[in-house]
């Protein structure tokens, strides 16, 4: 359990330092929050993966409880009274606080992460049962790279815009076809990388269906909620093809 504690402390510390650095860049007008937010997005994937290679431990119920506690704590420190009272926390918060998301920034971020865990945990059980754990990475990587790059690409190069909804509000949000194309291309490249894990028929079916479904989900999912929905549909798509073809 001590290893789990140290591991999660390091994860939170490094992720916070990245967020604080991004917040400074936003604060002084050196970059847009749309970009620093996606840097945070990548760090939430890569930093835990790297730290877990350094602090190696076995999964257990207590490990899950410990990690859930640290994840909850990482959200609590960003609530309004805390971030207004402690400037460094407020600066770190500004690295992912898009003006168009206010006042729902933290609520959307928290609910998206909870939904992500609720999708991932049963998927891990099912994929482990059918000896498919290595295939869990496909939707996760598409969400990390495809969705992670879609917004910066859309902000920088997006010309063809369309609207999407959001939970808890009737406000509409802009997405771009250029961003959606980024998801589509990323899906093809990542799926192709996993070719050795499928037979020919399975791979053809997957390379045809998965990029399209992941792109459509990202396009029409509620604002900020695309990642858990992409994971859900991606896991289901892979499972059905792998088991029934």
Residue pairs with C-beta under 8 A, 6 or more apart in sequence:
1 62
1 63
1 66
3 55
3 56
3 57
4 55
4 57
4 62
4 63
4 66
4 67
5 66
6 55
7 51
7 52
7 54
7 55
7 57
8 66
8 67
8 70
9 70
10 51
10 54
10 55
11 47
11 48
11 51
11 70
12 70
12 73
12 74
14 43
14 47
14 51
15 40
15 43
15 44
15 47
15 74
16 74
16 92
18 39
18 40
18 43
18 47
18 95
19 36
19 40
19 43
19 92
19 93
19 95
19 96
20 88
20 91
20 92
20 95
21 95
22 31
22 36
22 37
22 39
22 40
22 92
22 95
22 96
23 36
23 90
23 91
23 92
23 93
23 94
23 95
24 91
25 31
25 36
25 95
26 32
26 33
26 36
26 94
26 95
27 91
27 94
32 155
33 94
33 95
33 96
33 97
33 98
33 99
34 98
34 151
34 152
34 155
35 152
35 155
36 95
36 96
37 95
37 96
37 98
37 151
38 148
38 149
38 151
38 152
39 95
40 95
40 96
41 144
41 147
41 148
42 144
42 148
45 140
45 144
57 63
68 117
71 113
75 106
75 109
75 110
75 113
76 82
77 83
77 89
78 89
78 92
78 93
78 106
79 106
82 89
83 89
83 90
83 93
84 90
93 105
93 106
96 105
96 109
97 105
98 105
100 173
101 108
101 223
101 224
104 166
104 168
104 169
107 168
108 166
108 167
108 168
108 223
108 224
108 225
109 224
111 167
111 225
112 224
112 225
112 227
112 228
115 225
115 228
115 229
116 227
116 228
116 231
118 228
119 228
119 231
119 232
119 235
120 136
120 231
123 136
123 231
123 235
124 133
124 136
126 235
126 239
127 133
127 135
127 136
127 235
127 239
130 239
130 242
130 243
132 238
132 239
132 242
134 194
134 197
135 194
135 197
135 238
135 242
136 235
137 194
138 190
138 191
138 194
138 210
138 234
138 238
139 214
139 230
139 231
139 233
139 234
139 235
139 238
140 231
141 190
142 183
142 186
142 187
142 190
142 191
142 210
142 214
142 230
142 234
143 226
143 227
143 230
143 231
143 234
145 186
145 190
146 182
146 183
146 184
146 185
146 186
146 187
146 190
146 214
146 218
147 183
147 218
147 226
147 227
147 230
149 182
149 186
150 175
150 179
150 180
150 182
150 183
150 218
151 179
153 176
153 178
153 179
153 182
154 175
154 176
154 178
154 179
154 182
157 178
158 176
158 177
158 178
158 179
159 176
159 178
160 176
160 177
160 178
161 174
161 175
161 176
161 177
162 174
162 175
162 176
162 177
162 219
163 172
163 173
163 174
163 175
164 172
164 173
164 174
164 175
164 219
164 220
164 221
164 222
164 223
165 172
165 173
165 222
165 223
166 172
166 173
166 222
166 223
166 224
166 225
167 222
167 223
167 225
173 223
175 219
180 215
180 218
180 219
181 215
183 214
183 215
183 218
183 219
184 211
184 212
184 214
184 215
185 211
187 210
187 211
187 214
187 215
188 207
188 211
191 206
191 207
191 210
191 211
192 207
195 203
198 206
198 241
198 242
199 245
201 245
202 241
202 242
202 245
205 241
205 245
206 237
206 238
206 241
209 237
209 241
210 234
210 237
210 238
213 233
213 234
213 237
214 230
214 233
214 234
217 226
217 229
217 230
217 233
218 226
218 230
221 229
221 230
